[in-house]
Amino acid sequence: MNSNYVISKYGNMIYKIALRYLRNKYDAEDIVQDVFIKYINELKLGKVFQDEVHEKS
């Protein structure tokens, strides 16, 4: 899956979860950034996700 597609599809969900836990919008934004940096780095290393559910988690 294209990383831009994944970011647009799951970005808001990840932000809302992070905001609920952290109760600080700036920290939640940092978490979203960290999640997608890790995701993109995994793709660069050749990570292949089994399906959409696996990729989402």
C-alpha positions as CSV (number, residue, x, y, z in Angstrom):
1,M,0.0,0.0,0.0
2,N,1.1,3.5,-0.7
3,S,2.3,5.3,2.4
4,N,0.4,8.5,1.5
5,Y,-2.8,6.4,1.3
6,V,-2.1,4.8,4.7
7,I,-1.4,8.2,6.3
8,S,-4.6,9.7,5.0
9,K,-6.6,6.6,6.0
10,Y,-5.3,6.1,9.5
11,G,-3.8,9.4,10.5
12,N,-6.9,10.8,12.2
13,M,-7.6,7.5,14.0
14,I,-4.0,7.4,15.4
15,Y,-4.2,11.1,16.4
16,K,-7.5,10.6,18.3
17,I,-6.2,7.6,20.2
18,A,-2.9,9.4,21.1
19,L,-4.9,12.5,22.2
20,R,-7.2,10.4,24.3
21,Y,-4.2,8.9,26.1
22,L,-1.9,11.9,26.3
23,R,-4.5,14.8,26.6
24,N,-2.0,17.1,24.9
25,K,-2.4,17.9,21.2
26,Y,1.3,18.5,20.6
27,D,2.4,15.2,22.2
28,A,-0.4,13.5,20.2
29,E,1.0,15.0,16.9
30,D,4.5,13.8,17.9
31,I,3.2,10.3,18.4
32,V,1.5,10.3,14.9
33,Q,4.7,11.5,13.4
34,D,6.7,8.8,15.2
35,V,4.2,6.1,14.1
36,F,4.4,7.0,10.4
37,I,8.2,7.4,10.5
38,K,8.4,3.8,11.9
39,Y,5.9,2.6,9.3
40,I,7.9,4.1,6.4
41,N,11.2,2.8,7.7
42,E,9.7,-0.7,7.9
43,L,8.6,-0.4,4.3
44,K,12.1,0.7,3.3
45,L,13.5,-2.4,5.0
46,G,11.2,-4.6,2.9
47,K,8.4,-5.3,5.4
48,V,5.4,-6.8,3.7
49,F,2.1,-6.7,5.6
50,Q,-0.1,-9.8,5.3
51,D,-3.3,-7.8,4.9
52,E,-5.0,-4.5,5.7
53,V,-5.8,-5.6,9.3
54,H,-2.2,-6.5,9.9
55,E,-1.0,-3.2,8.5
56,K,-3.5,-1.2,10.5
57,S,-2.4,-2.8,13.8
